[in-house]
Amino acid sequence: MQELMATIREQGLEPAGPVYSFHFRMPSDTFDMEVGIPVSGEVQPAGRVIASELPATAVLRTTYHGPY
């Protein structure tokens, strides 16, 4: 998250919504996911940070309170 936030701020962008994670697949031995944040403009690729777009859809959100 630090890398993501530093990159968007270096590009003069600001967060435009909450941080999210998107799981492409989640088998038992590995995770294939992305972590992102909506931003106020277009992101230029920098290191591991790339722009992506999720299609509009309904989502489910949960918050876990407890130990890791």
Secondary structure, DSSP 8 states (H G I E B T S, - for coil): -HHHHHHHHHTT--B-S--EEEEEE--SS--EEEEE--BSS----BTTB----------------S--
